[in-house]
Amino acid sequence: MQVKFGKRTMVYGTDELAELRDANDLLDDRAALLARLDEDGYLLLRDLIDRDAVLSARQRILQHMDEQQALVPGRLVLEGAMPQGGRSVPMMGCNSITQDALVTRVLEAPELFALFEQLFAEPPLTFDYKWLRAVGNEQFTGAHYDVVYMGNGSKRLHTTWIPLGDIPVEQGTLAMCVGSHRDARFEKLRQTYGKMDVDRDLIQGWFTEDPFDITTRFGGQWQTTNFRAGDVMIFGMYAMHASTTNTTDRFRLSCDVRYQPSSDPVDARWCGRQPHGHLAWGNKGVKIKSMADARAEWGV
Ligand SMILES: O=C(O)CCC(=O)C(=O)O
């Protein structure tokens, strides 16, 4: 099936955009889960969070967007219909919608706490800041490592990507470049781009908008899947990821949240009752170095 990934069209289900594999059969085996995370760079767990809870959170978020007049008036709220040429609606942070009880039930799900306690062999903590997204038509996320945004604390920080609804690939799904977290060909990338912090180094965050720019230079394989409400994806700070492009007329709702062992240092930007967020990056008047210039300096 043809889908859009960044600005390219490619065929999902082939080597250029293959299928993620789930790790559900390993769920009761900590050593096997850790080995899979090390091997693949991610864990896809189907139906981990109670599906009805995810659908209730979705409905609450759509109601909120309706109140903000972000949806098409008169169209069924539950469809998440976006206005013509609909842009993404930012709802990130620690705010009334991310802290709504129905939403918190999912973003700070007991199922996630139990899973991370199993993985870390100690109680986890989660950032208060939540990256809640309603991604609009023709919008996508470029390829990046998360460490450039949130690498000032725990080295064992993990991202959990939560689809808030059933999301087919053409609506904008998370895609992983499998192999990027450990293949030797990515080492120079890890030692250059991977050492950056967007607030300290004032550079663009995305390494590239072109998925093939990664695979032709460094290798790895892009993989994604059709997600269902209840599924989650877990990965570390050095797993290159992006999203496919939303070519539908409905918002793609998802949230990415972070978990780490509670005894590790914490990146203060993302925690507290009113997390500060980025310190300089994205602020008006702050000059940001282009990724093209940075890449020329690094030679990657
Ligand atoms: O949902 C997206 O479009 C991007 C997600 C992401 O970059 C992340 O989970 O770290």
The ligand as a MOL file (V3000), in Angstrom:
LIG
                    3D

  0  0  0     0  0            999 V3000
M  V30 BEGIN CTAB
M  V30 COUNTS 10 9 0 0 0
M  V30 BEGIN ATOM
M  V30 1 O 4.1460 11.6400 17.2820 0
M  V30 2 C 4.9810 12.2000 16.5920 0
M  V30 3 O 4.7190 12.7300 15.5160 0
M  V30 4 C 6.4040 12.2810 17.0630 0
M  V30 5 C 6.6670 11.4550 18.2650 0
M  V30 6 C 8.0620 11.5770 18.7440 0
M  V30 7 O 8.9110 12.1970 18.1700 0
M  V30 8 C 8.4030 10.8850 19.9760 0
M  V30 9 O 7.5910 10.0750 20.4570 0
M  V30 10 O 9.5090 11.1190 20.5020 0
M  V30 END ATOM
M  V30 BEGIN BOND
M  V30 1 2 1 2
M  V30 2 1 2 3
M  V30 3 1 2 4
M  V30 4 1 4 5
M  V30 5 1 5 6
M  V30 6 2 6 7
M  V30 7 1 6 8
M  V30 8 2 8 9
M  V30 9 1 8 10
M  V30 END BOND
M  V30 END CTAB
M  END
